[in-house]
Amino acid sequence: MKPPSTLKIVLVAFLDLILAFVGFGVLIAWATGQLGPNGFNLTGVPALVLLVLVIGYLIVFPRWLGGTIMQRLFGIAGWRQRAGR
């Protein structure tokens, strides 16, 4: 199996990072009351929780769930295992 292009891997990683940051950020800001008309501004413990969730998403999803959301959408989830690497 031919591995995906480097551009595709980088694009998916960037989109995953944005998705995780915005998705978790809005949820945490909404739950803590830090969501305003111009977006969210997390400080202190909520910002630390966001950092842990984003890193967790980028590690847990590929390792134990077979791929992140964007990896699955772009069809590159688990390509290393399918290629025998």
Secondary structure in CASP SS format (residue, H / E / C, confidence):
PFRMAT SS
TARGET T0000
AUTHOR 0000-0000-0000
METHOD secondary structure of the structure
MODEL  1
M C 1.00
K C 1.00
P C 1.00
P C 1.00
S C 1.00
T H 1.00
L H 1.00
K H 1.00
I H 1.00
V H 1.00
L H 1.00
V H 1.00
A H 1.00
F H 1.00
L H 1.00
D H 1.00
L H 1.00
I H 1.00
L H 1.00
A H 1.00
F H 1.00
V H 1.00
G H 1.00
F H 1.00
G H 1.00
V H 1.00
L H 1.00
I H 1.00
A H 1.00
W H 1.00
A H 1.00
T H 1.00
G C 1.00
Q C 1.00
L E 1.00
G E 1.00
P C 1.00
N C 1.00
G E 1.00
F E 1.00
N C 1.00
L C 1.00
T C 1.00
G C 1.00
V H 1.00
P H 1.00
A H 1.00
L H 1.00
V H 1.00
L H 1.00
L H 1.00
V H 1.00
L H 1.00
V H 1.00
I H 1.00
G H 1.00
Y H 1.00
L H 1.00
I H 1.00
V H 1.00
F H 1.00
P H 1.00
R H 1.00
W H 1.00
L C 1.00
G C 1.00
G C 1.00
T C 1.00
I H 1.00
M H 1.00
Q H 1.00
R H 1.00
L H 1.00
F H 1.00
G C 1.00
I C 1.00
A C 1.00
G C 1.00
W H 1.00
R H 1.00
Q H 1.00
R H 1.00
A C 1.00
G C 1.00
R C 1.00
END
